[in-house]
Amino acid sequence: MLDSGTHFRRGLRRTCRRISRRYRELRMIAKGLLSRNHPVLAHVIPMRRCNLSCAYCNEYDNYSQPVPLATMHQRLDRLADLGTTIITISGGEPLLHPQLDEIVTRIRRRGMIAGMITNGYLLTADRVQRLNRAGLEHLQISIDNVKPDEVSKKSLKVLDKKLQLLAAHAEFHVNINSVVGAGIYNPHDALTVGRRAIELGFTSTVGIIHDGDGQLQPLGDEEREVYAAMRSMEKSSYAQINYFQDNIAHGRENRWRCRAGSRYLYICEDGLVHYCSQQRGYPAKPLMEYTVEDIRREYRTAKSCAPRCTVACVHQISYIDFWRGPQDLTPLPASDQPEDGLVQIQ
């Protein structure tokens, strides 16, 4: 048990970090409004391998080696030089990278906001404390169901003790994302997950599972009811800007300007820039060769997959420019594009 003095000091550190995070997030928005020539958010993949094999996921393998730390430092420095504001470490499972703490430290040292998406299985009290010291600011865990099944082992039953560790030790913001949609047998599991997250002091969001190309799959009546209940539980935050999902839940396309390749970058383990996790292969240019001219070009490039896209992070980042910047370029000649839009996951 922790004594009252320890509780007070930890609470004070959490409060100070929360104030600092909010200030930096507001500064991020201001910077994005003032300039269109830099990325706002980049997802970086230091480890493609994962310790799980969820049936719906196309973002992992079971053999890849970690990207060397020196290479990760070069990529992070390049992103910082391009003016990137937020780095989210993803995978695969980033906690498998043996030098993850040093990666987080480098992000913070270069003045960028440090976030991470993890399945949570490898968290321990010591691991959380190390992430605190490294300067991690945001962590998200997606929990798909209450009990594990053949689709997903990311279950509340398995992960609840990990959530308790985070509640006790984490000085960074924690968000628990539950999901509804294809492959999730019991939609009401999302409500159970969301309520547990809030009970532990975390924020809670809901996502809609996309198909293998990141495209829209309408929800059924029961799923829409759960989705509406979950949306009412979400707290106000820039990360909860996901009103586009209201259309997705009803099977309606969204009219928006996707800024992937410009305001949002996805950097794979090979160091290539892609539009997003579901459009790996475009533009597939090495990050170390990526320039402001590339950012400006992709800002103006219309993506044929955008109307039915469900990739939340790209939608959220693109909101900052929803009122400006018409798109009058195409990523490929029409004859080279698939009839249904961009799809080139490698």
C-alpha positions in Angstrom: 0.0 0.0 0.0 1.2 3.5 -0.8 1.3 6.1 2.0 -0.6 9.4 1.8 2.6 11.3 0.9 3.3 9.1 -2.0 -0.3 9.4 -3.2 -0.1 13.2 -3.0 3.2 13.4 -4.9 1.9 11.0 -7.7 -1.3 13.0 -7.9 0.7 16.3 -8.2 2.9 14.9 -10.9 -0.2 13.7 -12.9 -1.8 17.1 -12.6 1.4 18.9 -13.8 1.7 16.5 -16.7 -1.9 16.9 -17.6 -1.6 20.7 -17.7 1.6 20.4 -19.8 -0.1 18.0 -22.2 -3.1 20.3 -22.7 -0.8 23.3 -23.3 1.2 21.4 -25.9 -2.0 20.1 -27.6 -3.3 23.7 -27.9 0.0 24.8 -29.3 -0.2 21.9 -31.8 -3.6 23.2 -33.0 -2.4 26.8 -33.3 0.7 25.7 -35.3 -1.5 23.6 -37.6 -3.8 26.5 -38.2 -1.0 28.9 -39.0 0.9 26.6 -41.4 -0.2 23.9 -43.8 3.3 22.8 -44.7 4.1 20.4 -41.9 2.8 17.0 -40.7 0.7 17.2 -37.6 0.7 13.5 -36.7 3.0 10.6 -37.8 2.5 6.9 -36.9 5.9 5.2 -36.8 6.4 1.4 -36.7 9.5 0.3 -34.8 8.3 -3.3 -34.6 6.0 -5.1 -37.1 6.0 -8.3 -35.0 3.2 -8.8 -32.6 2.6 -11.2 -29.7 -1.0 -11.7 -30.7 -2.8 -12.6 -34.0 -6.2 -11.0 -34.0 -8.2 -12.3 -37.0 -9.2 -8.9 -38.3 -5.8 -7.2 -38.2 -3.5 -6.8 -41.2 -0.8 -4.8 -39.4 1.5 -7.4 -37.9 3.7 -10.4 -38.6 5.3 -13.0 -36.3 8.9 -12.8 -37.5 10.1 -9.2 -38.0 13.1 -7.9 -36.1 13.0 -4.5 -34.3 14.2 -1.5 -36.3 17.7 -0.6 -34.9 17.7 2.3 -32.5 20.1 4.4 -34.6 17.7 4.1 -37.5 14.7 5.1 -35.4 16.6 8.1 -34.2 17.3 9.2 -37.8 13.6 8.8 -38.7 12.4 10.7 -35.7 14.9 13.5 -36.3 13.7 13.7 -39.9 10.1 14.0 -38.8 11.1 16.7 -36.3 12.9 18.6 -39.0 9.7 18.4 -41.1 7.9 20.1 -38.3 5.9 17.1 -37.1 4.0 17.8 -33.8 2.9 14.3 -32.6 4.5 10.9 -32.9 2.4 7.8 -32.2 4.4 4.6 -31.9 2.5 1.7 -33.2 3.0 -1.8 -34.7 2.8 -4.7 -34.5 3.4 -4.5 -30.8 5.8 -1.7 -29.8 6.4 -3.0 -26.3 8.4 -5.9 -28.0 11.1 -3.4 -29.1 13.9 -3.7 -26.6 14.8 0.0 -26.8 11.3 1.5 -26.7 12.2 3.8 -23.8 15.0 5.4 -25.8 12.6 5.9 -28.7 10.1 7.8 -26.5 12.9 9.8 -25.0 14.1 10.9 -28.5 10.6 12.0 -29.4 10.3 14.2 -26.3 13.9 15.5 -26.7 13.0 16.8 -30.2 10.0 18.6 -28.8 7.2 16.3 -30.2 4.3 14.9 -28.3 4.9 11.1 -27.6 2.0 8.6 -27.8 1.8 4.9 -28.2 -0.8 2.2 -29.2 -0.3 -1.2 -27.5 -2.3 -4.3 -26.8 -1.2 -4.0 -23.2 -0.2 -7.6 -22.6 3.4 -6.8 -21.8 2.7 -4.0 -19.3 4.1 -4.4 -15.8 4.4 -1.9 -13.0 8.1 -1.5 -13.8 7.3 -1.1 -17.5 4.8 1.7 -16.7 7.3 3.5 -14.5 9.9 3.3 -17.3 7.5 4.9 -19.7 6.8 7.6 -17.2 10.5 8.4 -16.9 10.9 8.3 -20.7 8.2 11.0 -21.0 5.3 9.1 -22.7 2.3 11.4 -22.8 -0.5 9.3 -24.4 -1.2 5.6 -24.4 -4.1 3.8 -26.1 -5.3 0.2 -25.6 -8.0 -1.3 -27.8 -10.1 -3.9 -26.0 -12.4 -5.9 -28.4 -14.5 -8.0 -26.1 -15.1 -9.1 -22.5 -13.8 -12.6 -22.9 -11.3 -13.8 -25.5 -12.5 -15.7 -28.6 -11.1 -16.9 -31.9 -11.3 -13.3 -33.3 -9.5 -11.4 -30.6 -7.6 -12.1 -27.4 -7.6 -8.3 -26.5 -10.2 -8.9 -23.8 -11.2 -7.2 -20.6 -11.0 -10.4 -18.7 -7.3 -10.8 -19.7 -6.3 -7.1 -19.5 -8.2 -5.8 -16.5 -5.1 -6.3 -14.2 -3.0 -4.4 -16.7 -5.6 -1.6 -16.6 -5.3 -1.6 -12.8 -1.5 -1.2 -13.1 -2.0 1.8 -15.3 -4.5 3.4 -13.0 -2.0 2.9 -10.1 1.2 4.0 -11.8 0.7 5.8 -15.1 1.5 9.5 -15.2 0.5 9.8 -18.8 -3.0 10.0 -20.3 -4.6 6.6 -21.0 -7.5 6.0 -23.4 -9.3 2.7 -23.8 -10.9 2.2 -27.2 -13.6 -0.4 -27.6 -15.0 -1.5 -30.9 -18.2 -2.5 -32.6 -18.7 -4.0 -36.1 -17.9 -7.0 -38.1 -16.4 -9.9 -36.2 -17.4 -8.7 -32.7 -19.9 -11.2 -31.5 -21.5 -9.3 -28.6 -21.8 -5.5 -29.3 -22.7 -4.8 -25.7 -19.1 -5.8 -24.7 -18.1 -2.3 -25.8 -20.3 -0.8 -23.1 -18.8 -3.0 -20.4 -15.3 -2.1 -21.5 -16.1 1.6 -21.7 -17.7 1.7 -18.2 -14.7 -0.1 -16.7 -12.3 2.4 -18.4 -14.2 5.4 -16.9 -14.3 3.7 -13.5 -10.5 3.5 -13.5 -10.2 7.1 -14.4 -9.3 6.7 -18.1 -11.0 8.2 -21.1 -13.1 5.9 -23.3 -13.7 6.0 -27.0 -15.4 3.7 -29.5 -14.3 2.7 -33.0 -16.0 0.9 -35.9 -14.0 -2.1 -37.3 -13.3 -1.6 -40.9 -12.8 -4.2 -43.6 -9.3 -5.3 -44.8 -8.9 -2.1 -46.8 -9.9 0.3 -44.1 -13.3 0.8 -45.7 -16.8 1.3 -44.4 -19.0 -1.6 -43.2 -22.4 -0.4 -41.9 -23.5 -1.4 -38.4 -26.6 -3.4 -37.6 -29.4 -2.0 -35.4 -28.1 -3.4 -32.1 -24.5 -2.2 -32.9 -25.8 1.3 -33.7 -27.6 1.4 -30.3 -24.3 0.4 -28.5 -22.4 2.9 -30.6 -24.7 5.8 -29.7 -24.5 4.8 -26.0 -20.7 4.7 -26.2 -20.5 8.1 -27.9 -22.5 9.7 -25.0 -19.8 8.4 -22.6 -16.9 10.0 -24.4 -15.3 13.0 -22.8 -14.5 16.2 -24.7 -11.0 16.1 -26.2 -9.4 16.7 -29.5 -8.8 12.9 -29.7 -12.6 12.3 -29.5 -13.3 14.4 -32.6 -14.8 11.5 -34.5 -18.2 12.7 -35.7 -17.5 11.2 -39.1 -18.2 7.8 -37.5 -21.9 8.8 -37.1 -22.2 8.5 -40.9 -20.2 5.3 -40.9 -22.5 3.8 -38.3 -25.4 4.3 -40.7 -23.5 3.2 -43.8 -23.2 6.8 -45.2 -20.1 8.0 -47.0 -18.3 11.1 -45.7 -17.4 14.1 -47.9 -14.0 15.3 -46.6 -10.5 16.1 -47.7 -8.1 13.4 -46.7 -4.6 14.9 -45.9 -2.8 11.6 -45.7 0.8 12.0 -46.9 0.8 15.6 -45.7 -0.7 16.3 -42.3 -0.7 12.6 -41.5 2.2 10.3 -42.3 2.5 6.5 -41.7 6.1 5.4 -41.5 6.5 1.6 -41.9 9.3 -0.4 -40.5 11.2 0.0 -43.8 11.2 3.7 -43.4 8.7 4.4 -46.2 6.0 7.1 -46.1 2.5 5.7 -46.8 -0.9 7.3 -46.7 -2.1 5.1 -43.7 -2.0 1.6 -42.3 -4.6 0.5 -44.9 -3.0 2.1 -47.9 0.5 0.9 -47.6 2.1 1.3 -51.0 1.2 5.0 -51.7 3.3 7.1 -52.1 5.9 4.6 -50.6 8.7 7.2 -50.7 11.6 6.9 -48.2 11.1 9.3 -45.2 14.7 10.4 -45.4 13.9 11.8 -49.0 10.5 13.3 -48.0 10.4 17.0 -48.4 8.1 20.0 -48.0 7.3 19.7 -51.7 5.9 16.2 -51.0 3.8 17.5 -48.2 2.4 20.3 -50.3 1.7 17.9 -53.2 -0.1 15.3 -51.0 -2.1 18.1 -49.3 -3.7 18.8 -52.7 -4.0 15.1 -53.6 -7.6 13.7 -53.5 -7.7 10.0 -52.3 -10.3 7.9 -54.0 -10.7 5.7 -50.9 -11.7 8.7 -48.7 -15.5 8.6 -48.9 -15.7 5.2 -47.3 -12.6 5.4 -45.1 -12.9 4.5 -41.4 -9.3 5.3 -40.3 -10.0 7.6 -37.4 -6.6 9.2 -36.9 -6.5 10.5 -40.5 -10.0 11.9 -40.2 -9.2 13.6 -36.9 -6.0 15.2 -38.1 -7.6 16.3 -41.4 -10.3 18.3 -39.5 -7.7 21.0 -38.9 -7.9 21.9 -42.7 -11.5 20.9 -43.5 -12.4 24.5 -44.4 -9.4 25.2 -46.7 -7.2 23.7 -49.4 -9.1 22.3 -52.3 -7.7 19.0 -53.7 -7.1 19.0 -57.5 -4.4 16.3 -57.9 -4.7 12.5 -58.1 -2.1 10.1 -56.7 -1.9 8.0 -59.8 -3.2 8.1 -63.4 -6.7 6.8 -63.5 -5.7 3.8 -65.5 -3.3 2.6 -62.8 -5.7 2.8 -60.0 -8.0 -0.1 -58.8 -11.6 0.5 -59.8 -12.7 0.6 -56.1 -10.0 3.1 -55.1 -6.5 2.8 -53.6 -5.7 -0.5 -52.1 -2.0 -1.7 -52.0 -1.3 -3.2 -48.5 2.1 -4.8 -48.7 
